[in-house]
Amino acid sequence: MNPSQPAVAAAAGARTMKAATNRRFGGPDVVRVEEIAQPAPRAGEVLIRVMASTVSVADHRVRSRNVPKGLGALTALTLGLFRPRTRVLGMDVAGVVESISPGVTAFRAGDEVIAMLGAGFGGHAEYVSVPANGPIAAKPRNMGFEEAVTLLFGGLTAKTFLGMAAIKTGDTVLINGASGAVGTAAIQLAKHLGATSPL
């Protein structure tokens, strides 16, 4: 990242924020810190002041357009043909609710939260807006922002696949490759659901 890069002009009167952006495909050196327009929460959304985010394999693939063989043509339509469609990466955030839009009752300004942005990205910025009824939850009180944000990618991925297996108390579950973000989360979630290991 290079904070000395020229700032990107926002519309007159618009609030701005710093964000890590990529305007061309390539390695980490294509990422620049720029001044862009701050998102304004729409109806049903929460504006989060970002305290931590992660850099995942998805960020790498979208930034570099380095995808598995055979998917190049298909992903070019999604990621962009000549320039990245997604300028601000970051699939998850931990932060503090800055403001809420009318009708939001589950959160209030000052709440510490974690949120999964998924394919919408946007976490590598000072602020992000997320739907209040989406994958957003209170940050665990016994964890800092940097620790809590690591729960999201692996935890939600593991939860999705374990849900497909309909695990219940007393089931025996073997998790192949029980390491990394998804594997370690899968072990804990399976145990929480009452499963045991065959080993």
C-alpha positions in Angstrom: 0.0 0.0 0.0 1.2 3.5 -0.8 -0.5 6.3 1.1 1.3 8.9 -0.9 -0.7 8.0 -4.1 -3.0 10.8 -5.3 -6.4 10.9 -3.6 -9.5 10.1 -5.6 -11.9 13.0 -5.7 -15.3 12.4 -4.1 -18.5 14.3 -5.0 -18.7 17.8 -3.6 -20.0 17.8 -0.1 -19.7 14.0 0.2 -18.0 12.5 3.3 -14.8 10.7 2.4 -12.8 7.9 3.9 -9.5 6.1 3.3 -9.6 2.7 1.6 -7.2 0.2 0.2 -8.1 0.0 -3.5 -6.9 -1.9 -6.6 -7.5 -0.4 -10.0 -5.7 -3.0 -12.0 -5.0 -6.7 -11.6 -1.7 -7.8 -10.1 0.3 -8.5 -7.0 0.1 -6.7 -3.7 1.9 -3.8 -5.2 -1.2 -2.7 -7.1 -3.0 -1.8 -3.9 -3.1 1.9 -3.0 -4.6 3.8 -0.1 -6.9 6.4 -1.6 -9.6 8.8 -0.4 -13.0 7.7 -1.7 -16.7 8.4 -0.9 -17.9 7.1 2.5 -20.9 4.8 2.1 -24.2 6.2 3.4 -26.4 3.5 5.0 -29.6 2.8 3.1 -32.9 1.7 4.7 -32.3 -1.3 7.0 -28.5 -0.9 7.0 -25.8 -0.3 9.7 -22.7 1.9 9.1 -19.7 0.3 10.7 -16.4 2.0 11.5 -13.9 -0.7 10.6 -11.3 -1.6 13.3 -10.1 -4.9 11.7 -10.4 -7.0 8.5 -8.6 -9.9 7.0 -6.8 -10.7 3.7 -8.2 -14.0 2.5 -7.5 -16.2 -0.5 -10.6 -14.7 -2.1 -9.0 -11.2 -1.8 -5.9 -12.6 -3.5 -7.9 -14.2 -6.3 -10.0 -11.2 -7.0 -7.0 -8.8 -6.9 -4.8 -10.9 -9.1 -7.4 -12.7 -11.1 -5.4 -15.8 -10.3 -8.0 -18.5 -10.4 -8.0 -22.3 -10.9 -7.4 -23.6 -14.5 -10.6 -23.8 -16.5 -12.3 -20.9 -14.7 -10.5 -18.0 -16.3 -13.1 -17.1 -18.9 -16.0 -17.6 -16.5 -14.5 -15.5 -13.7 -13.4 -12.7 -16.1 -17.1 -11.8 -16.4 -17.4 -11.6 -12.7 -14.0 -10.1 -11.7 -13.7 -7.8 -14.7 -12.2 -8.3 -18.2 -9.5 -5.5 -18.2 -9.9 -3.8 -14.8 -11.2 -5.1 -11.5 -14.9 -4.7 -10.9 -14.3 -4.9 -7.1 -12.1 -1.9 -6.2 -12.2 -2.3 -2.3 -11.5 -5.9 -1.1 -12.1 -7.4 2.3 -14.8 -10.0 3.0 -15.2 -9.4 6.7 -14.9 -6.7 9.3 -14.9 -6.1 13.1 -15.8 -2.7 14.2 -18.0 -0.2 16.0 -21.5 0.8 14.8 -21.2 4.4 13.7 -24.9 5.0 12.8 -28.0 3.1 11.9 -30.7 3.9 9.3 -34.4 4.3 10.3 -36.1 1.1 11.3 -33.0 -0.7 12.6 -33.7 -1.9 16.1 -31.2 -4.8 16.6 -28.1 -2.5 16.8 -27.3 1.0 18.0 -24.4 3.4 17.7 -21.4 2.3 19.8 -22.1 -1.4 19.5 -19.0 -3.6 18.8 -19.9 -6.0 16.0 -18.5 -8.5 13.5 -19.9 -8.8 10.0 -19.4 -11.0 6.9 -19.5 -9.0 3.7 -18.9 -11.9 1.4 -18.8 -11.3 -2.4 -19.8 -7.7 -1.8 -16.4 -7.1 -0.2 -15.5 -3.5 1.0 -13.9 -4.4 4.3 -10.5 -2.8 3.6 -11.8 0.7 4.2 -12.5 2.9 7.2 -16.3 2.4 6.9 -18.7 -0.1 5.4 -22.5 -0.4 5.3 -24.2 -3.8 5.9 -27.8 -4.9 6.2 -28.9 -5.2 9.8 -30.6 -8.5 9.1 -27.5 -10.0 7.4 -24.5 -11.9 8.8 -23.7 -9.4 11.5 -23.5 -10.1 15.2 -22.2 -8.7 18.5 -18.4 -9.0 18.9 -17.5 -11.5 21.6 -16.7 -9.4 24.7 -13.6 -11.5 25.6 -12.0 -10.9 22.2 -10.3 -7.9 20.6 -11.3 -6.7 17.1 -8.3 -8.4 15.5 -9.1 -11.8 17.1 -12.9 -11.6 16.5 -12.7 -10.8 12.8 -10.9 -14.2 12.2 -14.0 -16.1 13.3 -16.1 -15.1 10.3 -14.7 -16.7 7.1 -13.9 -20.1 8.6 -16.8 -20.1 11.0 -19.6 -19.3 8.5 -18.1 -21.6 5.9 -17.9 -24.5 8.3 -21.4 -23.8 9.6 -22.8 -23.9 6.1 -21.4 -27.3 5.3 -22.1 -28.8 8.7 -25.7 -27.6 8.3 -25.9 -29.6 5.0 -24.9 -32.7 7.0 -27.7 -32.2 9.6 -25.4 -33.3 12.4 -27.1 -34.1 15.7 -26.1 -35.2 19.2 -24.4 -38.6 19.2 -23.3 -38.5 15.5 -19.7 -39.5 14.7 -18.0 -37.0 12.4 -14.6 -37.2 10.7 -13.4 -33.8 9.5 -10.7 -34.4 6.8 -8.1 -31.6 6.8 -9.1 -30.2 10.2 -6.8 -27.3 10.1 -6.8 -23.7 8.9 -9.8 -21.3 9.3 -12.5 -23.7 8.1 -11.2 -27.0 9.6 -10.6 -25.6 13.1 -14.0 -24.0 13.2 -15.6 -27.2 11.9 -14.2 -29.2 14.8 -15.5 -26.8 17.4 -19.0 -26.5 15.7 -19.3 -30.2 15.4 -18.5 -30.7 19.1 -21.0 -27.9 19.9 -23.7 -29.9 18.0 -23.0 -33.0 20.1 -20.9 -34.9 17.6 -17.9 -37.1 18.5 -14.8 -38.1 16.6 -14.2 -41.6 15.3 -10.5 -41.5 16.2 
